Amino acid sequence: MIADTLNEGYSPEWQEQFLKKVAQGAAAAERDDFATPTDIERVKNKYRNAR
């Protein structure tokens, strides 16, 4: 993945932030910290008419 981002021209800073967010997401998943059904409905309703 890192080689691909370099080939696509993403900066090292972008890559660092991307990997940081991936690590945060993995840690949240390990804690079973997922969106609730209410959270999902709120996001769906927010973007439903955005097309």
Contact map, one row per residue, 1 for C-alpha under 8 A:
111110000000000000000000000000000000000000000000000
111111000000001000000000000000000000000000000000000
111111100000000000000000000000000000000000000000000
111111110000000000000000000000000000000000000000000
111111111100001000000000000000000000000000000000000
011111111110000000000000000000000000000000000000000
001111111100000000000000000000000000000000000000000
000111111100000000000000000000000000000000000000000
000011111110000000000000000000000000000000000000000
000011111111011000000000000000000000000000000000000
000001001111111000000000000000000000000000000000000
000000000111111100000000000000000000000000000000000
000000000011111110000000000000000000000000000000000
000000000111111111000000000000000000000000000000000
010010000111111111100000000000000000000000000000000
000000000001111111110000000000000000000000000000000
000000000000111111111000000000000000000000000000000
000000000000011111111100000000000000000000000000000
000000000000001111111110000000000000000000000000000
000000000000000111111111000000000000000000000000000
000000000000000011111111100000000000000000000000000
000000000000000001111111110000000000000000000000000
000000000000000000111111111000000000000000000000000
000000000000000000011111111100000000000000000000000
000000000000000000001111111110000000000000000000000
000000000000000000000111111111000000000000000000000
000000000000000000000011111111100000000000000000000
000000000000000000000001111111111100000000000000000
000000000000000000000000111111111100000000000000000
000000000000000000000000011111111000000000000000000
000000000000000000000000001111111000000000000000000
000000000000000000000000000111111100000000000000000
000000000000000000000000000111111110000000000000000
000000000000000000000000000110011111000000000000000
000000000000000000000000000000001111111100000000000
000000000000000000000000000000000111111100000000000
000000000000000000000000000000000011111110000000000
000000000000000000000000000000000011111111000000000
000000000000000000000000000000000011111111100000000
000000000000000000000000000000000011111111110000000
000000000000000000000000000000000000111111111000000
000000000000000000000000000000000000011111111100000
000000000000000000000000000000000000001111111110000
000000000000000000000000000000000000000111111111000
000000000000000000000000000000000000000011111111100
000000000000000000000000000000000000000001111111110
000000000000000000000000000000000000000000111111111
000000000000000000000000000000000000000000011111111
000000000000000000000000000000000000000000001111111
000000000000000000000000000000000000000000000111111
000000000000000000000000000000000000000000000011111
